[in-house]
Amino acid sequence: MAGIIKVNQYQDFNGNTLFTSDGNGNLTTQEIMYPAFEAYLSGNQTVSDGVDTKITYNAEYYDTHNAFDSTTNYRFICPSGGAGKYYVYHQVRSFLTTSSINFTRCAIMLNGTKVRDSGSNFEANPAAGVTVVCHSVITLTEGDYIEGLGQINVTSGSGYFRGDDPAYCRFGAYRIGS
């Protein structure tokens, strides 16, 4: 003989809702992998040679909690209730006006301090460009902020981070746990 249990909300022992039912068989689960955002550079950004520069990520694919500032500080601020471990990723693509690239770097900053960086130490001609990716798991508490930096070192001329294609320069994160 089978038993039937009818409920509309399932909770753990601490009273946290695991999922609910609307009575028609539709379930709503807890929000996992939130807060989350992905921002991108919508135009080219020229940078000084060999200087860490904050990338002005001024457009967003998504921002679940309106916690990424794409107009002033170009940073994600951990919102209330969003504390936890985050997978953070940052990608830049550098190009030149002339000469060649000695190296391109990208970095992730936490509260103004570099916590992860990555680089490519090879030469490329201006037309080819160089893509560098950096990622990390970072623990954030409410009010902590993360930013993306980039650096281009050239033999002569000037470099820029390419923003005419949103796939070139992007910065994002999503919560993966507490």
N, C-alpha and C positions, 0 to 999 in steps of 0.2 A: 504494500500500500504506500503510495506517495503522499508526501505532505506539501502543503502550500503555505508560504509565508508571504504576507503582503505588507510592504513598507514603501515609503516614498523617499526615504533618505537613509543612507548608510554612513555611520560614523565610526572612527577609531575610539580607543579607550579614553582619549583626551578630549573627545567632543569635536574633533576636526572632521568636516564632511569629506568623505571619500568620493561619493557620487550620489546623484539624486535621479528620480524618475518622475516624469510628468503624468504617469498613469496610463499613457498610451504606448508604452514600450520604448520611449525615447529617453536615453540616459544622458546626463550631463556630468562629466568627470571634473575633478579638481584641476585647476590650471597648473599644468606642469610646463617647464621650460619657459616660464614667464617670470618677471618682465623680460622683454626681448626687443632688440632694435637692429636695423641695418641702415647705415647712412652711406652716402657716396658723394664724390666730388662732381659737381655738374659743369665745371669749366676748368681749364688749365690753371694751375697755380705755380707761378715762378718762384724759385727759392734762391737764396744766396748760397754760393759755393761752400760746401763743407760745414754747413750750420744746421743743427737740429731745428726743424720748423714744424709748428703745429699745422696739421692739414685741416683746411677749412671745409669740413664735410657739411655742405649747405643744402643737401637734399636727402630725403629718406624714402626707403622702400616701405618700411613699417616701423612703428614705435608703439608698442602695446600699452605703455603707461605714460606717454608723453614725457618721458624722462631724458630724451636726447635733445640738446639745444643745438639746432641747426642754423641759428641766426647770429649768435653773439659769441659764446665760448666754445662751441663745437665739441661738446663733451656729454657723456652720459652720467647722470647723477642717480645713484641707487635710491629708489623711492621708498616711502614708508611701506613696511611689510615685504620688501623685496630683498632683504639681507640673505646671503647665502653664497654658494660657489657658482661662478659664471665661467662659461667657455667664451673667451674673448678672441677675436680674430681681426687682423689688420693686413691690408694688402695695398701696395703702391706700385705704380708703373711710371718710371722716369724716362724722359726724352731730353734731347739737347737741341740747342739752336745751331751749334757748330762743334767741331772737335770730337772728343770721345769721353765716355763715362769711365772714371776710375773705380768708383763703387757707388752703390745705392743701398740705403738702409731704411728700415722702418722700425718703429718702437711703440710699445704700449706703456702709457704712463698711468700710475695710480696715485691720486692726490698730489700730483706734481713731481713724482719720482719715477724714474724709468725702472720698470720691473721685468721687461722682456724686450729683446731686440733681435733683429735678424738682418743679414746683409749679404750682398753679392759683390765680391772683390774681383771683377773681371772687366775688361774693356769692351765697349760696344760702340758701334757707330751711331750717329744721331737718328737714323731712320729705324733702327732695330728696337731701341728701348730696352729697359731692364725691368722685370717684375720681381718683387720681393714680398714674401708673406711671412708673417709672424703670428703666433697664437699661443695661448696659455690658459690655464685654469687659475682664476683669481678669486679670492674670498672678498666679498664686499659687504660692508655694513651700511645702514641707512646714512645717506649724506656723502658717502665716498663717491669719487668721480674718476672716470677713466677717459683718456684722450689718446689720439693717434698722432705720432710724429713721423717725419720723414727727413732724409738727408740725401743730397746728391753731391758727389765730388767729381769735378771735371778737370781735364787737362787745360782747357781754355773755353771761353764762351760762357754760356749759362745753361742751366737745366730747369726743367719744369716737370711737375707731376701732371700727367695727362688726365683730363676730365671730360673729354668729348664722348666717351663711352663709359657708362656707369659700371661696367665690369672691370675697368682698370684700377681705380682707387676706391676702396670701400673699407668700412669699419663697422663691426657689429659685435653683439654679445647676446647670450641668453642664459638664464638661470638653469643650472643642472641639479641643484639640490641645496640642502641646508648645511 
